[in-house]
Amino acid sequence: MTLETKKSVFVELGKFLGQFSEKESAKKSDVLYNDIFFDDFENLIHLSQSHNGWYTPEQVYFALKSWAEALTVENIDKWLSQYKAEFAQNEGKEKTVALILAGNIPLVGFHDFLSVLITGNKALVKTSSNDQHLLPFLAKYLIAVDENLKDKITFVEGKLENFDAVIATGSNNTARYFEYYFKDKPSIIRKNRNSVAVLNGKEAKEDLENLGEDIFRYFGLGCRNVSKLFVPKGYSFDGFFEAIFKYQDVIHYEKYANNYDYNKAVFLMSNFKLLDNGFLTIKEDSSYASPISSVFYEFYENIEDLQSRLETDSEQIQCIVSNDLIENSITFGETQKPQLWDYADNVDTITFLLTTK
C-alpha cells in the first residue's frame, strides 16, 4: 500500500464517522459500505454505555465527530508533510508495533493506531477492558475499504508476542511495569498527565463557559481535561461558578453522581475547606490530579514564577489553557479537540515509528 492509498482509506473512514450525530445520524449515499456498517455502528454507539458506563451516547458521538473532522485530506496532508524525508528513508521497512491502549475515553488510542498504519507498519493491538468494541469495529470498516489492511491489524487478548516496538499507555504504576517488561524494545511509555487552566480574573463569561467544556467533557476522565486551576490571590470564584452552571446536568449521570457524593464526603470528613455548587467541588491543593467531580486550585503571585513552575512540572502536564497568559497555552474549550499533529505527552509518534529500527 502506498502512502497515498493509506491516506485515502482513512479519509473514507472520516466520511463514514461524519454521518453520526447526537441530534440525528444521516446515512449518505456517497459513503462506502454503508449498507454493511451504518446500522450496526449506530447500534454499537448506543450499546457502548452498557459496555462502559462512562461511554454515554453523547460522549461517544463527540469523539466520533472529533475524528471525522480530523480525518480529512487537508488535515492528513498537513500532518504528514513534515515527514517526507523520513517516509522516503523508511519505505519498505515494515515493523510490528504492539499497542497497549487505555480506555478512559472513547477511542483514546485511535491516534496511535492510525499512526502505526499510516507509517506502513503492522498494529498488534491490546485494547483496554473498558473499550473493547469501538476500535475493532472501525478496523473492520478499514479492511472493507482496503483488504490489504487485513494482514496489518491484529487484536490480541492474551500475551503480546512477536513485535518490534511498543506504545503503551497507562497509569504511573503500570508504566513502571511496562518499562521493565519492554526494556529490550524501542518504546513509548505514557504515564498519568493532567491539564491545567491559568486565570487572571479578566476572563469573559464565554471563556469560563468554555472552560467548563474542558472540565466536564468525558466527565473529566481524560488527560486533556482540566483538573487544576491557577488563580491570582484574592480571586473570586463567583463568576466561575455562574459560568459553569450550564453543565449542571452532569450530576444526573449515576456514575458521576456517585463519585461526586463519595469524593465530597471524603473531603468533608478530612475537614478540607471546599467550594461546592451541587455538582462540582473545588479545593485548594498543590496536586495536579483531582478526583472525578472535583477540581483543585492554587493561588499564584505572578505569571513569570508560574510559567517557571509549569515548565518544571511539564512531565505532569498535558495541556495548559489560558488567554495567552502562558506560552504555548491553548484556547478555552479546545482541550478535547486536538489536531493530528498534537501529540500526547509531546512525543512525536510518527518520528518514533519512522526512525526506530
Protein Blocks (a to p, Z undefined) as FASTA:
>chain_A
ZZklmmmmmmmmmmmmmmpcfklccddfkbghklmmmmmmmmmmmmmmmmomklgfklmm
mmmmmmmmmmgfklmmmmmmmmmmmmmmmgopacdddddddfkbghklmmmmmmmmmnop
acdddddfklmmlmmmmmmmmmmmpmklmmmpccdfbdcehifbdcddddfklmmmmmmm
mmmbccddddddddddddehlacfklmmmmmmmmmggnlpafkbcfbdcddehiafklmm
mmmmmmmmmmmpmklmmmmmmmmmmmmmnopacddehjaccdddfbfbdcehiacddddf
bfklmmmmmmmmmmmpfbdcdehkaghiacehilmmccfklcghhiafklmmmmpZZ
